[in-house]
Amino acid sequence: MSPEPAPETDFANEIECEINDLVAEHGSERAALRAVLHDFNVLLADADRSVSRGYLRGLFSQGARPVREPE
């Protein structure tokens, strides 16, 4: 019986297969890299819009929310 491959080997093999599929889909390494960088930049832009930087730093903008006055 053959030993099970190490998880690192499986992960590395999976990455290699993904790279091969990406290059095959886009036709060249340069086009594949361009597609990956485009997707990365889109994700970064989306993350910038999704998270309040003040919230991450523990700060809140003055006047961002109306102050509720006691009735």
CHARMM internal coordinates of N, CA and C (Angstrom, degrees):
IC EDIT
DIST 1 N 1 CA 1.4467
DIST 1 CA 1 C 1.5331
ANGL 1 N 1 CA 1 C 107.83
DIST 1 C 2 N 1.3422
ANGL 1 CA 1 C 2 N 116.52
DIHE 1 N 1 CA 1 C 2 N 135.46
DIST 2 N 2 CA 1.4646
ANGL 1 C 2 N 2 CA 120.48
DIHE 1 CA 1 C 2 N 2 CA -178.20
DIST 2 CA 2 C 1.5233
ANGL 2 N 2 CA 2 C 109.91
DIHE 1 C 2 N 2 CA 2 C -84.27
DIST 2 C 3 N 1.3230
ANGL 2 CA 2 C 3 N 116.39
DIHE 2 N 2 CA 2 C 3 N 143.87
DIST 3 N 3 CA 1.4706
ANGL 2 C 3 N 3 CA 119.21
DIHE 2 CA 2 C 3 N 3 CA 179.35
DIST 3 CA 3 C 1.5229
ANGL 3 N 3 CA 3 C 110.48
DIHE 2 C 3 N 3 CA 3 C -69.80
DIST 3 C 4 N 1.3212
ANGL 3 CA 3 C 4 N 114.87
DIHE 3 N 3 CA 3 C 4 N 152.72
DIST 4 N 4 CA 1.4694
ANGL 3 C 4 N 4 CA 120.71
DIHE 3 CA 3 C 4 N 4 CA 177.54
DIST 4 CA 4 C 1.5249
ANGL 4 N 4 CA 4 C 109.27
DIHE 3 C 4 N 4 CA 4 C -68.98
DIST 4 C 5 N 1.3558
ANGL 4 CA 4 C 5 N 118.45
DIHE 4 N 4 CA 4 C 5 N 138.50
DIST 5 N 5 CA 1.4665
ANGL 4 C 5 N 5 CA 119.48
DIHE 4 CA 4 C 5 N 5 CA 176.78
DIST 5 CA 5 C 1.5301
ANGL 5 N 5 CA 5 C 110.43
DIHE 4 C 5 N 5 CA 5 C -66.40
DIST 5 C 6 N 1.3009
ANGL 5 CA 5 C 6 N 115.30
DIHE 5 N 5 CA 5 C 6 N 151.21
DIST 6 N 6 CA 1.4616
ANGL 5 C 6 N 6 CA 120.82
DIHE 5 CA 5 C 6 N 6 CA 179.11
DIST 6 CA 6 C 1.5250
ANGL 6 N 6 CA 6 C 109.64
DIHE 5 C 6 N 6 CA 6 C -66.19
DIST 6 C 7 N 1.3322
ANGL 6 CA 6 C 7 N 117.80
DIHE 6 N 6 CA 6 C 7 N 148.08
DIST 7 N 7 CA 1.4675
ANGL 6 C 7 N 7 CA 120.20
DIHE 6 CA 6 C 7 N 7 CA 179.23
DIST 7 CA 7 C 1.5232
ANGL 7 N 7 CA 7 C 112.77
DIHE 6 C 7 N 7 CA 7 C -57.38
DIST 7 C 8 N 1.3336
ANGL 7 CA 7 C 8 N 118.12
DIHE 7 N 7 CA 7 C 8 N -33.95
DIST 8 N 8 CA 1.4688
ANGL 7 C 8 N 8 CA 120.32
DIHE 7 CA 7 C 8 N 8 CA 178.94
DIST 8 CA 8 C 1.5222
ANGL 8 N 8 CA 8 C 110.28
DIHE 7 C 8 N 8 CA 8 C -63.53
DIST 8 C 9 N 1.3447
ANGL 8 CA 8 C 9 N 116.26
DIHE 8 N 8 CA 8 C 9 N -38.43
DIST 9 N 9 CA 1.4633
ANGL 8 C 9 N 9 CA 120.65
DIHE 8 CA 8 C 9 N 9 CA 179.38
DIST 9 CA 9 C 1.5207
ANGL 9 N 9 CA 9 C 110.43
DIHE 8 C 9 N 9 CA 9 C -66.10
DIST 9 C 10 N 1.3208
ANGL 9 CA 9 C 10 N 116.35
DIHE 9 N 9 CA 9 C 10 N -42.31
DIST 10 N 10 CA 1.4643
ANGL 9 C 10 N 10 CA 120.02
DIHE 9 CA 9 C 10 N 10 CA 177.76
DIST 10 CA 10 C 1.5212
ANGL 10 N 10 CA 10 C 110.97
DIHE 9 C 10 N 10 CA 10 C -61.00
DIST 10 C 11 N 1.3243
ANGL 10 CA 10 C 11 N 116.55
DIHE 10 N 10 CA 10 C 11 N -44.15
DIST 11 N 11 CA 1.4601
ANGL 10 C 11 N 11 CA 120.94
DIHE 10 CA 10 C 11 N 11 CA -179.33
DIST 11 CA 11 C 1.5236
ANGL 11 N 11 CA 11 C 110.45
DIHE 10 C 11 N 11 CA 11 C -64.55
DIST 11 C 12 N 1.3291
ANGL 11 CA 11 C 12 N 117.40
DIHE 11 N 11 CA 11 C 12 N -44.46
DIST 12 N 12 CA 1.4629
ANGL 11 C 12 N 12 CA 121.00
DIHE 11 CA 11 C 12 N 12 CA 179.32
DIST 12 CA 12 C 1.5242
ANGL 12 N 12 CA 12 C 110.54
DIHE 11 C 12 N 12 CA 12 C -63.20
DIST 12 C 13 N 1.3142
ANGL 12 CA 12 C 13 N 117.00
DIHE 12 N 12 CA 12 C 13 N -40.36
DIST 13 N 13 CA 1.4581
ANGL 12 C 13 N 13 CA 121.17
DIHE 12 CA 12 C 13 N 13 CA 178.60
DIST 13 CA 13 C 1.5336
ANGL 13 N 13 CA 13 C 110.66
DIHE 12 C 13 N 13 CA 13 C -65.49
DIST 13 C 14 N 1.3230
ANGL 13 CA 13 C 14 N 116.24
DIHE 13 N 13 CA 13 C 14 N -40.77
DIST 14 N 14 CA 1.4653
ANGL 13 C 14 N 14 CA 120.42
DIHE 13 CA 13 C 14 N 14 CA 177.91
DIST 14 CA 14 C 1.5268
ANGL 14 N 14 CA 14 C 111.13
DIHE 13 C 14 N 14 CA 14 C -62.54
DIST 14 C 15 N 1.3283
ANGL 14 CA 14 C 15 N 116.86
DIHE 14 N 14 CA 14 C 15 N -41.86
DIST 15 N 15 CA 1.4668
ANGL 14 C 15 N 15 CA 121.10
DIHE 14 CA 14 C 15 N 15 CA 178.82
DIST 15 CA 15 C 1.5243
ANGL 15 N 15 CA 15 C 110.00
DIHE 14 C 15 N 15 CA 15 C -63.27
DIST 15 C 16 N 1.3191
ANGL 15 CA 15 C 16 N 116.97
DIHE 15 N 15 CA 15 C 16 N -44.23
DIST 16 N 16 CA 1.4695
ANGL 15 C 16 N 16 CA 120.34
DIHE 15 CA 15 C 16 N 16 CA 178.78
DIST 16 CA 16 C 1.5176
ANGL 16 N 16 CA 16 C 111.39
DIHE 15 C 16 N 16 CA 16 C -60.44
DIST 16 C 17 N 1.3202
ANGL 16 CA 16 C 17 N 117.32
DIHE 16 N 16 CA 16 C 17 N -41.03
DIST 17 N 17 CA 1.4650
ANGL 16 C 17 N 17 CA 120.77
DIHE 16 CA 16 C 17 N 17 CA 177.92
DIST 17 CA 17 C 1.5307
ANGL 17 N 17 CA 17 C 111.09
DIHE 16 C 17 N 17 CA 17 C -64.65
DIST 17 C 18 N 1.3443
ANGL 17 CA 17 C 18 N 116.53
DIHE 17 N 17 CA 17 C 18 N -40.74
DIST 18 N 18 CA 1.4649
ANGL 17 C 18 N 18 CA 120.14
DIHE 17 CA 17 C 18 N 18 CA 177.76
DIST 18 CA 18 C 1.5235
ANGL 18 N 18 CA 18 C 111.02
DIHE 17 C 18 N 18 CA 18 C -63.10
DIST 18 C 19 N 1.3317
ANGL 18 CA 18 C 19 N 116.90
DIHE 18 N 18 CA 18 C 19 N -41.26
DIST 19 N 19 CA 1.4621
ANGL 18 C 19 N 19 CA 120.64
DIHE 18 CA 18 C 19 N 19 CA 178.65
DIST 19 CA 19 C 1.5200
ANGL 19 N 19 CA 19 C 110.25
DIHE 18 C 19 N 19 CA 19 C -63.25
DIST 19 C 20 N 1.3247
ANGL 19 CA 19 C 20 N 116.89
DIHE 19 N 19 CA 19 C 20 N -45.16
DIST 20 N 20 CA 1.4624
ANGL 19 C 20 N 20 CA 120.68
DIHE 19 CA 19 C 20 N 20 CA 179.12
DIST 20 CA 20 C 1.5271
ANGL 20 N 20 CA 20 C 111.17
DIHE 19 C 20 N 20 CA 20 C -60.99
DIST 20 C 21 N 1.3287
ANGL 20 CA 20 C 21 N 117.33
DIHE 20 N 20 CA 20 C 21 N -42.42
DIST 21 N 21 CA 1.4685
ANGL 20 C 21 N 21 CA 121.13
DIHE 20 CA 20 C 21 N 21 CA 178.26
DIST 21 CA 21 C 1.5258
ANGL 21 N 21 CA 21 C 111.06
DIHE 20 C 21 N 21 CA 21 C -63.87
DIST 21 C 22 N 1.3298
ANGL 21 CA 21 C 22 N 116.49
DIHE 21 N 21 CA 21 C 22 N -40.87
DIST 22 N 22 CA 1.4610
ANGL 21 C 22 N 22 CA 121.02
DIHE 21 CA 21 C 22 N 22 CA -179.31
DIST 22 CA 22 C 1.5222
ANGL 22 N 22 CA 22 C 111.14
DIHE 21 C 22 N 22 CA 22 C -64.27
DIST 22 C 23 N 1.3221
ANGL 22 CA 22 C 23 N 116.90
DIHE 22 N 22 CA 22 C 23 N -44.49
DIST 23 N 23 CA 1.4651
ANGL 22 C 23 N 23 CA 120.93
DIHE 22 CA 22 C 23 N 23 CA 178.86
DIST 23 CA 23 C 1.5215
ANGL 23 N 23 CA 23 C 110.03
DIHE 22 C 23 N 23 CA 23 C -65.38
DIST 23 C 24 N 1.3252
ANGL 23 CA 23 C 24 N 117.50
DIHE 23 N 23 CA 23 C 24 N -40.81
DIST 24 N 24 CA 1.4659
ANGL 23 C 24 N 24 CA 120.40
DIHE 23 CA 23 C 24 N 24 CA 178.68
DIST 24 CA 24 C 1.5333
ANGL 24 N 24 CA 24 C 111.05
DIHE 23 C 24 N 24 CA 24 C -64.07
DIST 24 C 25 N 1.3143
ANGL 24 CA 24 C 25 N 116.31
DIHE 24 N 24 CA 24 C 25 N -39.15
DIST 25 N 25 CA 1.4643
ANGL 24 C 25 N 25 CA 120.74
DIHE 24 CA 24 C 25 N 25 CA -179.13
DIST 25 CA 25 C 1.5233
ANGL 25 N 25 CA 25 C 112.02
DIHE 24 C 25 N 25 CA 25 C -67.11
DIST 25 C 26 N 1.3423
ANGL 25 CA 25 C 26 N 117.19
DIHE 25 N 25 CA 25 C 26 N -39.13
DIST 26 N 26 CA 1.4647
ANGL 25 C 26 N 26 CA 121.00
DIHE 25 CA 25 C 26 N 26 CA -174.62
DIST 26 CA 26 C 1.5220
ANGL 26 N 26 CA 26 C 113.92
DIHE 25 C 26 N 26 CA 26 C -97.68
DIST 26 C 27 N 1.3140
ANGL 26 CA 26 C 27 N 118.17
DIHE 26 N 26 CA 26 C 27 N -11.60
DIST 27 N 27 CA 1.4561
ANGL 26 C 27 N 27 CA 120.35
DIHE 26 CA 26 C 27 N 27 CA 173.30
DIST 27 CA 27 C 1.5147
ANGL 27 N 27 CA 27 C 116.11
DIHE 26 C 27 N 27 CA 27 C 94.21
DIST 27 C 28 N 1.3186
ANGL 27 CA 27 C 28 N 118.31
DIHE 27 N 27 CA 27 C 28 N -24.73
DIST 28 N 28 CA 1.4679
ANGL 27 C 28 N 28 CA 120.73
DIHE 27 CA 27 C 28 N 28 CA 178.22
DIST 28 CA 28 C 1.5207
ANGL 28 N 28 CA 28 C 109.08
DIHE 27 C 28 N 28 CA 28 C -155.05
DIST 28 C 29 N 1.3235
ANGL 28 CA 28 C 29 N 114.71
DIHE 28 N 28 CA 28 C 29 N 162.18
DIST 29 N 29 CA 1.4608
ANGL 28 C 29 N 29 CA 119.34
DIHE 28 CA 28 C 29 N 29 CA 178.97
DIST 29 CA 29 C 1.5216
ANGL 29 N 29 CA 29 C 111.38
DIHE 28 C 29 N 29 CA 29 C -64.11
DIST 29 C 30 N 1.3272
ANGL 29 CA 29 C 30 N 115.69
DIHE 29 N 29 CA 29 C 30 N -39.03
DIST 30 N 30 CA 1.4639
ANGL 29 C 30 N 30 CA 120.05
DIHE 29 CA 29 C 30 N 30 CA -179.03
DIST 30 CA 30 C 1.5372
ANGL 30 N 30 CA 30 C 111.27
DIHE 29 C 30 N 30 CA 30 C -65.13
DIST 30 C 31 N 1.3190
ANGL 30 CA 30 C 31 N 117.06
DIHE 30 N 30 CA 30 C 31 N -42.62
DIST 31 N 31 CA 1.4659
ANGL 30 C 31 N 31 CA 120.33
DIHE 30 CA 30 C 31 N 31 CA 178.42
DIST 31 CA 31 C 1.5260
ANGL 31 N 31 CA 31 C 110.91
DIHE 30 C 31 N 31 CA 31 C -66.55
DIST 31 C 32 N 1.3236
ANGL 31 CA 31 C 32 N 117.07
DIHE 31 N 31 CA 31 C 32 N -37.19
DIST 32 N 32 CA 1.4621
ANGL 31 C 32 N 32 CA 120.73
DIHE 31 CA 31 C 32 N 32 CA 178.04
DIST 32 CA 32 C 1.5265
ANGL 32 N 32 CA 32 C 110.49
DIHE 31 C 32 N 32 CA 32 C -65.70
DIST 32 C 33 N 1.3168
ANGL 32 CA 32 C 33 N 116.43
DIHE 32 N 32 CA 32 C 33 N -43.16
DIST 33 N 33 CA 1.4576
ANGL 32 C 33 N 33 CA 120.50
DIHE 32 CA 32 C 33 N 33 CA 178.02
DIST 33 CA 33 C 1.5249
ANGL 33 N 33 CA 33 C 111.18
DIHE 32 C 33 N 33 CA 33 C -63.68
DIST 33 C 34 N 1.3211
ANGL 33 CA 33 C 34 N 116.96
DIHE 33 N 33 CA 33 C 34 N -40.10
DIST 34 N 34 CA 1.4633
ANGL 33 C 34 N 34 CA 120.97
DIHE 33 CA 33 C 34 N 34 CA 177.55
DIST 34 CA 34 C 1.5330
ANGL 34 N 34 CA 34 C 110.32
DIHE 33 C 34 N 34 CA 34 C -60.64
DIST 34 C 35 N 1.3292
ANGL 34 CA 34 C 35 N 116.86
DIHE 34 N 34 CA 34 C 35 N -42.17
DIST 35 N 35 CA 1.4680
ANGL 34 C 35 N 35 CA 120.80
DIHE 34 CA 34 C 35 N 35 CA 179.73
DIST 35 CA 35 C 1.5265
ANGL 35 N 35 CA 35 C 111.17
DIHE 34 C 35 N 35 CA 35 C -65.67
DIST 35 C 36 N 1.3236
ANGL 35 CA 35 C 36 N 117.19
DIHE 35 N 35 CA 35 C 36 N -41.34
DIST 36 N 36 CA 1.4620
ANGL 35 C 36 N 36 CA 120.58
DIHE 35 CA 35 C 36 N 36 CA 179.45
DIST 36 CA 36 C 1.5237
ANGL 36 N 36 CA 36 C 110.40
DIHE 35 C 36 N 36 CA 36 C -64.78
DIST 36 C 37 N 1.3247
ANGL 36 CA 36 C 37 N 117.47
DIHE 36 N 36 CA 36 C 37 N -44.55
DIST 37 N 37 CA 1.4629
ANGL 36 C 37 N 37 CA 120.65
DIHE 36 CA 36 C 37 N 37 CA 179.43
DIST 37 CA 37 C 1.5272
ANGL 37 N 37 CA 37 C 111.66
DIHE 36 C 37 N 37 CA 37 C -64.98
DIST 37 C 38 N 1.3206
ANGL 37 CA 37 C 38 N 116.92
DIHE 37 N 37 CA 37 C 38 N -37.94
DIST 38 N 38 CA 1.4650
ANGL 37 C 38 N 38 CA 120.34
DIHE 37 CA 37 C 38 N 38 CA 177.02
DIST 38 CA 38 C 1.5254
ANGL 38 N 38 CA 38 C 110.04
DIHE 37 C 38 N 38 CA 38 C -61.39
DIST 38 C 39 N 1.3361
ANGL 38 CA 38 C 39 N 116.67
DIHE 38 N 38 CA 38 C 39 N -48.66
DIST 39 N 39 CA 1.4577
ANGL 38 C 39 N 39 CA 120.25
DIHE 38 CA 38 C 39 N 39 CA -179.88
DIST 39 CA 39 C 1.5278
ANGL 39 N 39 CA 39 C 111.27
DIHE 38 C 39 N 39 CA 39 C -62.31
DIST 39 C 40 N 1.3181
ANGL 39 CA 39 C 40 N 117.07
DIHE 39 N 39 CA 39 C 40 N -39.20
DIST 40 N 40 CA 1.4575
ANGL 39 C 40 N 40 CA 121.53
DIHE 39 CA 39 C 40 N 40 CA 178.91
DIST 40 CA 40 C 1.5269
ANGL 40 N 40 CA 40 C 110.49
DIHE 39 C 40 N 40 CA 40 C -62.08
DIST 40 C 41 N 1.3211
ANGL 40 CA 40 C 41 N 117.20
DIHE 40 N 40 CA 40 C 41 N -44.28
DIST 41 N 41 CA 1.4695
ANGL 40 C 41 N 41 CA 120.99
DIHE 40 CA 40 C 41 N 41 CA 179.98
DIST 41 CA 41 C 1.5177
ANGL 41 N 41 CA 41 C 111.65
DIHE 40 C 41 N 41 CA 41 C -66.91
DIST 41 C 42 N 1.3328
ANGL 41 CA 41 C 42 N 117.29
DIHE 41 N 41 CA 41 C 42 N -36.12
DIST 42 N 42 CA 1.4630
ANGL 41 C 42 N 42 CA 120.39
DIHE 41 CA 41 C 42 N 42 CA 176.78
DIST 42 CA 42 C 1.5243
ANGL 42 N 42 CA 42 C 109.89
DIHE 41 C 42 N 42 CA 42 C -64.60
DIST 42 C 43 N 1.3295
ANGL 42 CA 42 C 43 N 117.00
DIHE 42 N 42 CA 42 C 43 N -42.84
DIST 43 N 43 CA 1.4605
ANGL 42 C 43 N 43 CA 120.10
DIHE 42 CA 42 C 43 N 43 CA 178.69
DIST 43 CA 43 C 1.5242
ANGL 43 N 43 CA 43 C 111.91
DIHE 42 C 43 N 43 CA 43 C -64.66
DIST 43 C 44 N 1.3368
ANGL 43 CA 43 C 44 N 117.32
DIHE 43 N 43 CA 43 C 44 N -39.23
DIST 44 N 44 CA 1.4614
ANGL 43 C 44 N 44 CA 120.48
DIHE 43 CA 43 C 44 N 44 CA 177.62
DIST 44 CA 44 C 1.5215
ANGL 44 N 44 CA 44 C 111.48
DIHE 43 C 44 N 44 CA 44 C -63.86
DIST 44 C 45 N 1.3225
ANGL 44 CA 44 C 45 N 116.72
DIHE 44 N 44 CA 44 C 45 N -43.26
DIST 45 N 45 CA 1.4649
ANGL 44 C 45 N 45 CA 120.57
DIHE 44 CA 44 C 45 N 45 CA 179.55
DIST 45 CA 45 C 1.5252
ANGL 45 N 45 CA 45 C 110.11
DIHE 44 C 45 N 45 CA 45 C -63.45
DIST 45 C 46 N 1.3166
ANGL 45 CA 45 C 46 N 116.80
DIHE 45 N 45 CA 45 C 46 N -39.96
DIST 46 N 46 CA 1.4569
ANGL 45 C 46 N 46 CA 120.68
DIHE 45 CA 45 C 46 N 46 CA 178.91
DIST 46 CA 46 C 1.5244
ANGL 46 N 46 CA 46 C 110.66
DIHE 45 C 46 N 46 CA 46 C -66.07
DIST 46 C 47 N 1.3177
ANGL 46 CA 46 C 47 N 116.76
DIHE 46 N 46 CA 46 C 47 N -40.03
DIST 47 N 47 CA 1.4687
ANGL 46 C 47 N 47 CA 120.16
DIHE 46 CA 46 C 47 N 47 CA 178.84
DIST 47 CA 47 C 1.5205
ANGL 47 N 47 CA 47 C 110.78
DIHE 46 C 47 N 47 CA 47 C -65.64
DIST 47 C 48 N 1.3178
ANGL 47 CA 47 C 48 N 117.58
DIHE 47 N 47 CA 47 C 48 N -37.71
DIST 48 N 48 CA 1.4635
ANGL 47 C 48 N 48 CA 120.58
DIHE 47 CA 47 C 48 N 48 CA 178.62
DIST 48 CA 48 C 1.5222
ANGL 48 N 48 CA 48 C 111.52
DIHE 47 C 48 N 48 CA 48 C -63.32
DIST 48 C 49 N 1.3224
ANGL 48 CA 48 C 49 N 116.64
DIHE 48 N 48 CA 48 C 49 N -35.61
DIST 49 N 49 CA 1.4659
ANGL 48 C 49 N 49 CA 119.70
DIHE 48 CA 48 C 49 N 49 CA 179.74
DIST 49 CA 49 C 1.5199
ANGL 49 N 49 CA 49 C 112.01
DIHE 48 C 49 N 49 CA 49 C -79.11
DIST 49 C 50 N 1.3257
ANGL 49 CA 49 C 50 N 117.47
DIHE 49 N 49 CA 49 C 50 N -23.27
DIST 50 N 50 CA 1.4548
ANGL 49 C 50 N 50 CA 120.92
DIHE 49 CA 49 C 50 N 50 CA -172.07
DIST 50 CA 50 C 1.5242
ANGL 50 N 50 CA 50 C 114.30
DIHE 49 C 50 N 50 CA 50 C -86.02
DIST 50 C 51 N 1.3122
ANGL 50 CA 50 C 51 N 117.76
DIHE 50 N 50 CA 50 C 51 N -22.27
DIST 51 N 51 CA 1.4532
ANGL 50 C 51 N 51 CA 120.31
DIHE 50 CA 50 C 51 N 51 CA -172.47
DIST 51 CA 51 C 1.5222
ANGL 51 N 51 CA 51 C 110.43
DIHE 50 C 51 N 51 CA 51 C -119.74
DIST 51 C 52 N 1.2958
ANGL 51 CA 51 C 52 N 115.73
DIHE 51 N 51 CA 51 C 52 N 132.80
DIST 52 N 52 CA 1.4488
ANGL 51 C 52 N 52 CA 120.98
DIHE 51 CA 51 C 52 N 52 CA 175.88
DIST 52 CA 52 C 1.5178
ANGL 52 N 52 CA 52 C 109.07
DIHE 51 C 52 N 52 CA 52 C -77.95
DIST 52 C 53 N 1.3193
ANGL 52 CA 52 C 53 N 116.39
DIHE 52 N 52 CA 52 C 53 N 120.67
DIST 53 N 53 CA 1.4655
ANGL 52 C 53 N 53 CA 119.60
DIHE 52 CA 52 C 53 N 53 CA 179.53
DIST 53 CA 53 C 1.5269
ANGL 53 N 53 CA 53 C 111.31
DIHE 52 C 53 N 53 CA 53 C -65.91
DIST 53 C 54 N 1.3185
ANGL 53 CA 53 C 54 N 117.36
DIHE 53 N 53 CA 53 C 54 N -33.33
DIST 54 N 54 CA 1.4605
ANGL 53 C 54 N 54 CA 120.50
DIHE 53 CA 53 C 54 N 54 CA 176.54
DIST 54 CA 54 C 1.5163
ANGL 54 N 54 CA 54 C 111.34
DIHE 53 C 54 N 54 CA 54 C -64.65
DIST 54 C 55 N 1.3131
ANGL 54 CA 54 C 55 N 116.38
DIHE 54 N 54 CA 54 C 55 N -39.17
DIST 55 N 55 CA 1.4607
ANGL 54 C 55 N 55 CA 120.02
DIHE 54 CA 54 C 55 N 55 CA 177.98
DIST 55 CA 55 C 1.5252
ANGL 55 N 55 CA 55 C 110.17
DIHE 54 C 55 N 55 CA 55 C -63.84
DIST 55 C 56 N 1.3244
ANGL 55 CA 55 C 56 N 116.91
DIHE 55 N 55 CA 55 C 56 N -41.72
DIST 56 N 56 CA 1.4605
ANGL 55 C 56 N 56 CA 120.11
DIHE 55 CA 55 C 56 N 56 CA -179.66
DIST 56 CA 56 C 1.5268
ANGL 56 N 56 CA 56 C 111.37
DIHE 55 C 56 N 56 CA 56 C -64.23
DIST 56 C 57 N 1.3119
ANGL 56 CA 56 C 57 N 117.77
DIHE 56 N 56 CA 56 C 57 N -34.13
DIST 57 N 57 CA 1.4682
ANGL 56 C 57 N 57 CA 121.73
DIHE 56 CA 56 C 57 N 57 CA -179.67
DIST 57 CA 57 C 1.5200
ANGL 57 N 57 CA 57 C 112.17
DIHE 56 C 57 N 57 CA 57 C -87.07
DIST 57 C 58 N 1.3212
ANGL 57 CA 57 C 58 N 116.70
DIHE 57 N 57 CA 57 C 58 N -4.78
DIST 58 N 58 CA 1.4569
ANGL 57 C 58 N 58 CA 119.57
DIHE 57 CA 57 C 58 N 58 CA -178.22
DIST 58 CA 58 C 1.5129
ANGL 58 N 58 CA 58 C 112.95
DIHE 57 C 58 N 58 CA 58 C 83.93
DIST 58 C 59 N 1.3349
ANGL 58 CA 58 C 59 N 117.28
DIHE 58 N 58 CA 58 C 59 N 15.23
DIST 59 N 59 CA 1.4603
ANGL 58 C 59 N 59 CA 122.24
DIHE 58 CA 58 C 59 N 59 CA 179.90
DIST 59 CA 59 C 1.5240
ANGL 59 N 59 CA 59 C 109.42
DIHE 58 C 59 N 59 CA 59 C -112.37
DIST 59 C 60 N 1.3040
ANGL 59 CA 59 C 60 N 115.78
DIHE 59 N 59 CA 59 C 60 N 154.61
DIST 60 N 60 CA 1.4550
ANGL 59 C 60 N 60 CA 120.00
DIHE 59 CA 59 C 60 N 60 CA 175.73
DIST 60 CA 60 C 1.5176
ANGL 60 N 60 CA 60 C 108.31
DIHE 59 C 60 N 60 CA 60 C -130.97
DIST 60 C 61 N 1.3087
ANGL 60 CA 60 C 61 N 116.14
DIHE 60 N 60 CA 60 C 61 N 142.07
DIST 61 N 61 CA 1.4622
ANGL 60 C 61 N 61 CA 121.09
DIHE 60 CA 60 C 61 N 61 CA -177.81
DIST 61 CA 61 C 1.5131
ANGL 61 N 61 CA 61 C 110.79
DIHE 60 C 61 N 61 CA 61 C -69.09
DIST 61 C 62 N 1.3323
ANGL 61 CA 61 C 62 N 115.77
DIHE 61 N 61 CA 61 C 62 N 136.74
DIST 62 N 62 CA 1.4539
ANGL 61 C 62 N 62 CA 120.83
DIHE 61 CA 61 C 62 N 62 CA 174.37
DIST 62 CA 62 C 1.5200
ANGL 62 N 62 CA 62 C 107.97
DIHE 61 C 62 N 62 CA 62 C -67.86
DIST 62 C 63 N 1.2995
ANGL 62 CA 62 C 63 N 117.03
DIHE 62 N 62 CA 62 C 63 N 131.06
DIST 63 N 63 CA 1.4495
ANGL 62 C 63 N 63 CA 121.18
DIHE 62 CA 62 C 63 N 63 CA 176.75
DIST 63 CA 63 C 1.5063
ANGL 63 N 63 CA 63 C 114.94
DIHE 62 C 63 N 63 CA 63 C 80.31
DIST 63 C 64 N 1.3012
ANGL 63 CA 63 C 64 N 118.25
DIHE 63 N 63 CA 63 C 64 N 3.67
DIST 64 N 64 CA 1.4608
ANGL 63 C 64 N 64 CA 120.26
DIHE 63 CA 63 C 64 N 64 CA 179.24
DIST 64 CA 64 C 1.5242
ANGL 64 N 64 CA 64 C 110.31
DIHE 63 C 64 N 64 CA 64 C -68.54
DIST 64 C 65 N 1.3111
ANGL 64 CA 64 C 65 N 114.92
DIHE 64 N 64 CA 64 C 65 N -35.95
DIST 65 N 65 CA 1.4634
ANGL 64 C 65 N 65 CA 119.63
DIHE 64 CA 64 C 65 N 65 CA 176.90
DIST 65 CA 65 C 1.5220
ANGL 65 N 65 CA 65 C 106.91
DIHE 64 C 65 N 65 CA 65 C -122.82
DIST 65 C 66 N 1.3088
ANGL 65 CA 65 C 66 N 116.06
DIHE 65 N 65 CA 65 C 66 N 141.58
DIST 66 N 66 CA 1.4635
ANGL 65 C 66 N 66 CA 117.58
DIHE 65 CA 65 C 66 N 66 CA 178.63
DIST 66 CA 66 C 1.5264
ANGL 66 N 66 CA 66 C 110.50
DIHE 65 C 66 N 66 CA 66 C -64.10
DIST 66 C 67 N 1.3111
ANGL 66 CA 66 C 67 N 115.36
DIHE 66 N 66 CA 66 C 67 N 139.17
DIST 67 N 67 CA 1.4601
ANGL 66 C 67 N 67 CA 120.46
DIHE 66 CA 66 C 67 N 67 CA 178.62
DIST 67 CA 67 C 1.5231
ANGL 67 N 67 CA 67 C 108.38
DIHE 66 C 67 N 67 CA 67 C -78.29
DIST 67 C 68 N 1.3059
ANGL 67 CA 67 C 68 N 115.75
DIHE 67 N 67 CA 67 C 68 N 127.39
DIST 68 N 68 CA 1.4704
ANGL 67 C 68 N 68 CA 119.62
DIHE 67 CA 67 C 68 N 68 CA 179.33
DIST 68 CA 68 C 1.5209
ANGL 68 N 68 CA 68 C 108.15
DIHE 67 C 68 N 68 CA 68 C -84.20
DIST 68 C 69 N 1.2912
ANGL 68 CA 68 C 69 N 113.39
DIHE 68 N 68 CA 68 C 69 N 123.34
DIST 69 N 69 CA 1.4576
ANGL 68 C 69 N 69 CA 118.83
DIHE 68 CA 68 C 69 N 69 CA 179.48
DIST 69 CA 69 C 1.5296
ANGL 69 N 69 CA 69 C 108.65
DIHE 68 C 69 N 69 CA 69 C -90.89
DIST 69 C 70 N 1.3309
ANGL 69 CA 69 C 70 N 115.85
DIHE 69 N 69 CA 69 C 70 N 141.76
DIST 70 N 70 CA 1.4700
ANGL 69 C 70 N 70 CA 118.45
DIHE 69 CA 69 C 70 N 70 CA 179.50
DIST 70 CA 70 C 1.5183
ANGL 70 N 70 CA 70 C 110.29
DIHE 69 C 70 N 70 CA 70 C -62.72
DIST 70 C 71 N 1.3036
ANGL 70 CA 70 C 71 N 115.80
DIHE 70 N 70 CA 70 C 71 N 143.30
DIST 71 N 71 CA 1.4752
ANGL 70 C 71 N 71 CA 120.81
DIHE 70 CA 70 C 71 N 71 CA -178.51
DIST 71 CA 71 C 1.4909
ANGL 71 N 71 CA 71 C 111.33
DIHE 70 C 71 N 71 CA 71 C -92.11
END
COOR INIT
IC SEED 1 N 1 CA 1 C
IC BUILD
